């Protein structure tokens, strides 16, 4: 571990940017149709329970407390599996951002070039340490919210919002919404914040970890809920579900006093910033986790090897973007996100809880 420290405010900002990240970009929870916003809101509320579990050991890295709870052999294997998951998640987010850039601005540019340039900037950032990542987040946070407020006002002024697109609420009852919550929104984007267990030990006041994580999740959940309400109100259910990037489609619909030329460029920049923040946190966590597990004194030496793995994995995980989305919603959800973000943390928490009670009684 490096000796740097970050404040609770910086952790809050990083978490909000992380959870907004690519979830602003993609059609999240559209299996719930016009109730997608409700599935996001309920997923956020359910994830608060997971964050209480995630913050159980705020002073230790997961690679350390997994060995403490399960023993060195089993704990090391589990830690390695989590490192692999983090690296895979970096590759998926990198692919999301690369595909968006190619779709809207650089159609003739190879995906390799777009992803390579982005991962080089990420490598440079994470090599500087968690304090630089956190300070970058503070600047990005202000920029993101200026654009968000501007975009909301422009959409309202343009008269695009039609609340009839949100009706009927709970047309098929609550069960379809709960299904989406338990197979998607509980884990993406909220459960993915388990990666912050790799950053909690850098917090200058560990006692604030739990409250900070809960508040950040609350804000990002409200933001995502409002974004989905706006997308469905403007585009309708069918167009929102069919669109690869619903928010950008919504922004492209803005027309206010003939002032509508290329507004999507500014909001595409905001989405790139969100993706950049998410990749930076995931990449940093992968680097620190690998260094602590394999006793490497200088984590920054791992940045280029991990960067190369991420780059080539982002190109190989799927043949096209539609296949990439299908893997994320289907295969990855059941075989990676549910086990790594819910089942394993809960089991670790239960083992640690009963071991601590046993020791207290002894």
HELIX and SHEET records of a PDB file:
HELIX    1   1 UNK A    8  UNK A   20  1                                  13    
HELIX    2   2 UNK A   21  UNK A   23  5                                   3    
HELIX    3   3 UNK A   30  UNK A   35  5                                   6    
HELIX    4   4 UNK A   36  UNK A   54  1                                  19    
HELIX    5   5 UNK A   55  UNK A   57  5                                   3    
HELIX    6   6 UNK A   62  UNK A   70  1                                   9    
HELIX    7   7 UNK A   72  UNK A  104  1                                  33    
HELIX    8   8 UNK A  111  UNK A  127  1                                  17    
HELIX    9   9 UNK A  130  UNK A  157  1                                  28    
HELIX   10  10 UNK A  163  UNK A  166  5                                   4    
HELIX   11  11 UNK A  175  UNK A  180  1                                   6    
HELIX   12  12 UNK A  181  UNK A  190  3                                  10    
HELIX   13  13 UNK A  191  UNK A  198  5                                   8    
HELIX   14  14 UNK A  200  UNK A  202  5                                   3    
HELIX   15  15 UNK A  206  UNK A  208  5                                   3    
HELIX   16  16 UNK A  209  UNK A  235  1                                  27    
HELIX   17  17 UNK A  237  UNK A  242  1                                   6    
HELIX   18  18 UNK A  246  UNK A  252  1                                   7    
HELIX   19  19 UNK A  263  UNK A  293  1                                  31    
HELIX   20  20 UNK A  299  UNK A  302  5                                   4    
HELIX   21  21 UNK A  303  UNK A  316  1                                  14    
HELIX   22  22 UNK A  321  UNK A  326  1                                   6    
HELIX   23  23 UNK A  327  UNK A  331  3                                   5    
HELIX   24  24 UNK A  332  UNK A  332  1                                   1    
HELIX   25  25 UNK A  333  UNK A  337  3                                   5    
HELIX   26  26 UNK A  338  UNK A  338  1                                   1    
HELIX   27  27 UNK A  339  UNK A  343  3                                   5    
HELIX   28  28 UNK A  344  UNK A  361  1                                  18    
END                                                                             
